[in-house]
Amino acid sequence: MAATLTNMTNSIKTSSNGAWQGDNPLHFAFPLLIIQIILVLIVSRSLSLLLKPLRQPNVIAEIVGGILLGPSALGRIEAFKARMFPSWSTLTLETVASLGLVFFLFLVGLELDLRSIRRSGRRALSIAMAGISLPFACGVGVAFVLRSTVPGADTASYAPFLVFMGVALSITAFPVLARILAELKLLTTPLGETAMAAAAFNDVAAWILLALAVALSGGEHHKSPLIPVWVLLTGAAFVAVQMVLVRPVMSWVARRADGQGEGSEIWICLTLMAVLVSGFVTDLIGIHAIFGAFVFGLTVPKEGDFAGRLIERIEDFISVLLLPLYFASSGLKTNVASLNGGRAWGLLALVISTACAGKIIGTFAVALACKLPVKEAFALGVLMNTKGLVELIVLNIGKERKVLNEETFAILVLMAIFTTFITTPAVMAVYKPARHYDQQDKSGKLSCASSSSPSFFKDPKELRVLACVHGHRDVPSIINLVETIRGGTKKSPLKLYILHLVELTERSSSIIMAHRERRNGIPFNNPRRASRDQIGLAFQAYGSLGRVRVRPMTAVSAMPTMHEDVCNVAENKRVALVVVPFHKHRAAGEEAGMENAGPVWRAVNQRVLKEATCTVAVLVDRGFGGERQVGPAEVAHGVCVVFFGGPDDREALELAGRMAEHPGVTVTAVRFVTDGEPAVKLRPSPLKSTEKSYTFSTAVDGMDHEREKELDDAAVEEFTRRTEGAVRYEERPARNVVEAVLGLGRSKEYELIVVGKGRYPSAMVAELAGRTAEHAELGPIGDALASSNNGVVCSVLVVQQHDVVHSEETPVSLVMHGDDVAVDAHSGEPEVTSGQS
């Protein structure tokens, strides 16, 4: 059979002459490989999207995708298997996948910092030893059961089979664990640090045991029992040479590369070549090429930018393109159908329960002995039970060396999938770290204003602003806005916190960035990092020129929890105002077109508006300040504040009053007024869609309109008194207010319009509640100004004042004052009511 396959492989050509000459590309190695890669990517990415709501790492989707393409599912269709994955293509597929695996293990070595292992102390070492010794012993016990139960499992020698089973049950997948911790914001918490250090110890021990298993399995084919000993001795010598001789050389290379900046391609090329050389040497020794790549990754220094540039060069190509091929090739070997009858599924249940029990109980017991709280100790045990990629590597090597047969291999692959799948939900269920922010009143420590409380801008000591940015595009407009907000010299000094929001991905650079930029689970200021980051550098330059205290930070988070970082920083830094960029911005080279950054960024803003414990402003940027940052002396902006009434509008008016203090800002205040009683009232209607209907405070129906009108009049009177001679103030009748506001935005007279969100709406804004919303989170007026293709050419700042008492919002129905007809806020259709509301 092997000879037939070899002859068939030798007869296969690399590329075809084309369909026009009668060649079928699927009968040639390279075009078939292209189709296989495309198929693997489609299946794995589709599964990844399906599993994303469950917060599962991509490795789960890739393993399951490989199994679906194998004999367990699609591979059972003979036509599919013969066309897409014929036996003669296996060699090409596995060769390319192995190349990706070698470089991926190099990336794993880059992620693993040996100094952090040394710093972790005895506790992490004790937990790691318990977390590997007990499950290893359990694995050895299960191995005896499998050898006596699974047909054909006893063909391999005892020693390699026992070691492979022990490693399979005791290993912790360091890369997958890092991604889970980062996603749960536990990467740099005490629990996360302990888990990472213990996993690092575990990884090193597992690789040593794997080298032992490989050496023992290779020794079966030789008569001399000393062969495994020589393999282990030469392997140990290889590690010693790498650590003693190669490591200093790589430190010198990293310094040279950092000194040359962008001209360091030669050093990157030599480093990648050294990865291949290291892999070849360990394969020559008889261990495995991936072992050499992993050890060489440990020798590259983690400080400086060299490791980051290495990762940027290769991680996308390896992790996105080549590594899924490895899972596909693994899936082609996994036949779940080989698990026939209750015996096989009973063995699977035994292996899963033994693996989980050994890992969790061993880690839990030692963690308790190390005086960790019960919940943390249990969560640590669950985290250390993470399998995934490294587990699959071990199993594949065992199958290649014919230590594991088909059924045993399938059992262990399913065990790896299950244990990794349950890690995230299990940790979230048993361990919920204390949140760093609270929506309750902080006894005045934060400026959480109710509808009748004073504005946050009146703090006499210092105004603290947190400005969030998505990327370089947001920098000029945010700087121009902050310069406008700072007001005049008589105002309180300004302290600016910049939070660069970065999405946490599966990329190694994303995990390393999260580890660098977080401290105790939250973002922190890193001056050395900011001095090299272009965004941080731009804001620090502004701070130096404008004499503003600037503190750049970076939040690397999964999108569903990004708002938690914003709210945490807002509370910890006691900021009064949070500025977030709108999810749409002006497209390059267009007058009014808007590009959409995606619904995930919109969801972040919606959560910040809901949960932040201070005033929030959303900046709809249409090139505010000319899309370039200017010095304080160059500021020349026209700002219009639109006032209808209510707490949000009063806050916007207070903000405009501060802007008017700036010598380069011209402020116009336009108040819309109406006579008589309110025309409508609002009734909560929680069944309506929050995406297509505006939401208002649940307390709107019980608002004291007379009291609100008094507060509005007092705010306007105070505003005009303080800004007399510096602000143009005018009142307009409330006729078709939407067109009137849009007219201001289209006039090209102003660069920025400031409006309140209107969660406690005046009568004029309440009448707009029945409009279909495009961006409901901005309120009726802000939505009208921010909507696409409305002709508005200026930027818009939508202000929401925080209210600790009535922060809950709901869609509403309009109740016509004096009539018995209510208007549905979503459909606009009348509905019958029973009298006045």
Disulfide bonds with the S-S distance in Angstrom:
none
